[in-house]
Amino acid sequence: MLAIGGAHSLADQVADTMKLAADDVHTLVISGCAHWIAEETPEETLAALTTFLAPYRNEHAAAPRPMPQAT
């Protein structure tokens, strides 16, 4: 799980909350933003999501895809 907090708002508290429900929580605090992270820092948010999701994308691309079912 990736927990992203804005430095001028909840910061690490986002991750602290997520750790109550998940074991593998990655924490990111983006400077220069508060509550509306994606709107205030879209480039940084996209970069963080791209980096975090890259291993899953590569894993999914290597997995065989099921054949579509005829209807």
C-alpha positions as CSV (number, residue, x, y, z in Angstrom):
1,M,0.0,0.0,0.0
2,L,1.2,3.5,-0.8
3,A,0.2,6.2,1.7
4,I,0.8,9.7,0.4
5,G,0.5,12.7,2.6
6,G,0.9,16.4,2.0
7,A,3.7,18.1,4.0
8,H,1.4,21.0,4.9
9,S,-1.4,18.7,6.0
10,L,-1.4,15.2,7.4
11,A,2.1,14.2,6.3
12,D,3.1,10.9,8.0
13,Q,-0.3,10.6,9.7
14,V,-1.7,9.1,6.5
15,A,0.7,6.2,6.7
16,D,0.2,5.8,10.4
17,T,-3.5,5.4,9.8
18,M,-3.0,2.9,7.0
19,K,-0.6,0.8,9.1
20,L,-3.6,0.0,11.3
21,A,-5.1,-2.0,8.4
22,A,-2.1,-3.1,6.3
23,D,1.3,-4.7,7.0
24,D,3.3,-3.4,4.0
25,V,2.8,0.3,3.9
26,H,5.1,2.6,1.9
27,T,5.1,6.2,3.1
28,L,5.5,9.3,0.9
29,V,5.2,12.8,2.1
30,I,5.1,15.3,-0.8
31,S,6.4,18.8,0.0
32,G,4.7,21.9,-1.2
33,C,1.1,20.6,-0.8
34,A,-1.5,20.1,1.8
35,H,-4.7,18.1,1.5
36,W,-5.4,18.0,-2.2
37,I,-2.2,16.1,-3.2
38,A,-3.1,15.1,-6.8
39,E,-4.5,18.5,-7.6
40,E,-1.7,20.5,-6.0
41,T,1.3,18.4,-7.1
42,P,0.1,16.3,-10.1
43,E,3.6,15.7,-11.5
44,E,5.0,14.4,-8.2
45,T,1.9,12.3,-7.6
46,L,2.1,10.7,-11.0
47,A,5.8,10.0,-10.6
48,A,5.2,8.4,-7.2
49,L,2.3,6.2,-8.5
50,T,4.3,5.2,-11.6
51,T,7.3,4.2,-9.5
52,F,5.2,2.4,-6.9
53,L,3.1,0.5,-9.5
54,A,5.9,-0.4,-11.9
55,P,6.7,-3.8,-10.4
56,Y,3.1,-4.8,-10.6
57,R,2.8,-3.6,-14.2
58,N,5.8,-5.7,-15.2
59,E,4.5,-8.7,-13.3
60,H,1.1,-8.4,-15.0
61,A,2.7,-8.0,-18.4
62,A,4.7,-11.2,-18.0
63,A,1.7,-13.3,-16.8
64,P,-0.2,-15.2,-19.5
65,R,-3.5,-13.7,-20.4
66,P,-6.6,-16.0,-20.4
67,M,-8.3,-16.6,-23.7
68,P,-11.6,-14.7,-24.2
69,Q,-14.7,-16.8,-23.8
70,A,-17.0,-17.1,-26.9
71,T,-20.6,-16.0,-26.1
